[in-house]
Amino acid sequence: MRLILLIFALLVTYSSLWSQDESEKEQIEKESYEDYQERPYPAANVPASEEAAAFMRLFEESDVGNLRLYSNVDAKLPYGYPFEGEEIPESFYDMFTGEYRELLEDDKSYAYSIYNIKGNTGEHYLMRMPTNKGPNTLVMFDLQGEVMQPVMPLAYAYCSGEYCFQQDAFITDLDGDTDLDVLIKFRRTAADSEEVINKNDLIYLQGDDGTYQMVLDNAIRVDVDRYNMKELEF
């Protein structure tokens, strides 16, 4: 009988402690994530952890309608450059993988938060960081759990050898379905004469699941000439 009573007492104590731990955990999550409960799709946007929540708060929320993104060829940004952003603390670098993790682990590395923009199932995060395509490459990421997954490089500018390379991006609705799509415009110029050697346009439509699919041969007949690249000084 005493053994039964002892087991019962232990079960009651464990249940009480478990309930207390769960209550404290829920309170922490509520406080950490309260900024995200008013979003238009909170179920898809609740952070996976406190670290993820803190990282998400680094980005300025932007209600994008028609945004042109362009880079700067020099590491020092010109006055009034609109995509300077806020420096991301190194404590968040472990959220990146692959080549971007390697780039950020360099002693002279840096990364800046630009915007988060609404996607169809969550948010996309725009960052400025150095890559092999220049010191101010603008890249789109998705946050999956606690991992920043690269979606696509949006804008860059750099010179190598006899040529200079520029890519700009336009985030807007391209096919009339109100989803935010991406138009990429690229050109390669001769460094000495600034003559355009070749150029290219790519269209990415956002699907219902928030991913981007490239449209071949401009099948939706977008007038890409309406979108002008930024004139940069190389």
N, C-alpha and C positions, 0 to 999 in steps of 0.2 A: 504493500500500500504506500509506504514511504517513497519507494522508487517511482511509483506512478505519479505521486504528487510532485516529486523533484523534477521529473521529465516535463510535467505540465507547466511548472513554474519557469523552467528554462525556455519552453516554447513561447510562453507569454512574454518573457523578457526579450527574446530574440525578435518577436513580432513587433514589440513596441519600438525597439531600436531600429529595425528595418523601416518602419513607418516614419520614424523621425528622420532618418537619413534621406528617404524619398521625399519628404516634405521640404527638407533643407535644399535638396537638389533642384526640386521644382521651383523654389523661391529664387535660387541663383539663376536658373535658366530664364525665369520671368524677368528678373532685373537685367540680365545680360542681353536679352533679345527683345525687350519691350519696344525698342525703336523700330522693329520689323513687323510688329503686329498690325500696323495700319497700312502696310503696303497693299497694292491691289491683288497680289497673289501670295498671301503670307504662308500658305501651306508649302509652297515651293521655295520659299525664301527664308525660312527659319534656319539660322546657322546651325552647323553641326556641333559646334563647341564654343566656349568662351573665346578661344583664340580666333576662330573664324568670325565671330561677331565683332571682335575688336578690329580685325582686318577690314571688314566690310565698312566700318565706320570711318575709315581713312578716306573714302571716296566721296566726292561731291555728287549728289544725285542730279542728273540732267534730264530734263524732258525734251529729248532730241526731236526735232522735226526735219531739219535739213542742216547737217553739220559737215563742214569741210575740214579735214585733218591734214596737216602738212608738217614737215619736219624742218630742221635747221642743220646746215652742213657743219657748222662749227660747234664745239662743245659749249662755248659761251653763248647763251641765248640773247637775241636782240631785245631791246626794250619793247614791252608790250606783247611779247609772244604769248598767245592765249593758252598754250598747253604746257605751262611750266610745272604745275602740280605741286603737291606736297611730298617731301621726302618720306619714304617708307622705312621705318626702323629695321635694322638688320635682324632683329629677333623674329621677323616674319619671313626671312629668306628661306627657311626650311620648308615653306609651303610650296616652293617651286621645284620642278623636276627637270631632268634632261639638260639640254643646252642652256636653258635660262638659269637653272641652278648653277651651272658651271660659270656662266657669265657673272652672276651676282656674287660668287665666292671670290672673285678677284679683289685684291686689296683696294683697288681704285673704283670699285663698282658703286653703282647707285641705282635707285629705282624711285619713281615718283608716281603717285596716284593722280589720275586725271579725273575721270568721270565713271560713274556706273550708269548704264542706260538700260531701259526696260527691254527685256526679250520676251518671247512668247511663253516661256515657262519659268523664267527667273531673270537674273540680271547679268549683263555682260560688263566686264571691267576693263577700262582703258588705262594703260600705263605707258610712261616714258622711261626708256632705259637704253643703255649702250648695247649694241650688237655688232656683228660683222658687217652690218649695213649702215653704220654710222652711229654717232654718239647720242643721237636723240630719236631713236626709233620708237614709234608709237605702235603698241601691240594690244590686241584684244584678247582677254582671257575669260574663261568661265571658272567659277569656284565650285568644285565638286568635293563636298565634304570639307576637308582641310587642305586640299590640293588645288593649286592654280593650274588649270589646263589651258595651253595656248590654243586660240582659235585661228588667228591669222595676223601677220604683220600688216598694219594699216598704212603707215607712212614712214618714209626714210629719205635721207639725202646724204650722199657721200661721193667722193672722187677716188678713182683708182687708175693709175697709169694715165692713159690718154683720154679717159672717158669719165663723165660724171653721171650719176644715176639718181633719179628722183621718182618717188612713188607717193601719190596723194590718195586719200580715200574720202568718199562721200557716204555718210550714213543717212539714208532717207528711204521713203517708200517708193520703190521703182516700178512696181507692177499693179498699184492701185488697190491692194488688199489691206492697207493700213499698217502692215508689219514693217519693221525697220529692216531694210536691206542694205547692201554695201556695193558701191561702185568703186573699183580700183582703177586708177589711171597711172601709167608708167611711161617714162621716157628716158632715153640714153642720149647724151649729147657729147660732142667733142669738147674736150677741156679747153683747147686753145681758141677755137672759132665759135663755140657755143652752138654749132649747127646740130639740129636734131637728127640723130642717126637712125633711130627707130623708136616707135611708141606702141603702146598696147593698152587695151581696155578690158577689164574683167568684171562680170556682174555676178554677185552672190545674193540669192534670195533666201530669206529666212523661212524655214518650215515651221509647222505647228509645234514641233518638238524643240524649237529654239536653235537648231543647227542650221548651218549655211550650206547651200548647194550651188555650185557654179553653173551658170547658164551658158551653154555653148552657142557660139555664133549669134549672140544677141537675139535670141528667139523671141523675146518679148518686145523688141523694137524700141528700146530706150534711145532717146536722142542724146548720146553721150557728149556731143559737142556743146550742149547747154552747160556742162560742168567744166569749169576752167580750173586748171592747176595753178597753184601759187607760183608766181615768178620769183625764183630764188637767185641769189648771187653766190656763185660757187668760187 
